[in-house]
């Protein structure tokens, strides 16, 4: 099929050259008039070269596409070395045991798979495979403990950095988002290690138990700081603080605080729902006056 297509294209190029060079030229001579194509052909060697190159380029492109395979052939299976192939069952068993000792479990399995079932050494294959499975599980567990331990250190650093930063600047929405994620992670980790099996797990559980309340308080302080920043940007001189036991009360102080404004905060801005999600149990709206002019509205979020 490929040869037929190539032949047809080649014949087309030859026919075009013959037609423009000879046939039209003869006709033009008989009529004493030359066509534009004949004049160009006869007067310009560049025209000849361009036509031939275009034809050959097109032909080359077609051939390349036809010769390109429709799909990439599958990669050949990895080949074991000749030395590996020449190993006896006993040598495979010895190498498997060495690989287990160095925790190279992939190599150990490869050597065990190479031991024929008929070989006497095959009697130890099953016990070694179980040993490998147990050590792999232990390795994965140790890796998870290390990962969780590092994650706790990162969370603690973020919390301390945020608490320090809030002494000078307002918290940002990104701070709220990150601290919320940290609280969730600490809660999950505390539950996961609630029945520790070793000293490392007991240490991680203890760390989660002490760090979680600190993270929750930091989240509420950051939320109050962020809300105050929003009001300041809109021109409202409002003080927003997390106060009370474990900072679970969100107190908003504004000299022009009024019942319609409280209604707007609750029903339009949905401040109560946001505060509850941040861990607050109570909202307090006040104008800050201690005299008879003082007005305060308290909303229980439980």
Secondary structure, DSSP 8 states (H G I E B T S, - for coil): -HHHHHHHHHHHHHHHHHIIIIIHHHHHHHHT---HHHHHHHH-HHHHHHHHHHHHHHHHHHHHHHHS-SS----------HHHHT--HHHHHHHHHHHHHTT-HHHHHHHHHTS-TTSGGGGGHHHHHHHHHHHHHHHHHHHHHHHHHHHHHHHHHHHHHHHHHTTTS---HHHHHHHHHHHHHHHHHHHHTTT--SHHHHHHHHHHHHHHHHHHHHHHHHHHHHHHHHHHHTT---EEEEESGGG-EEEEE-TT--HHHHHHHHHTS-HHHHHHHTT--EEEEE----STT--EEEEE--
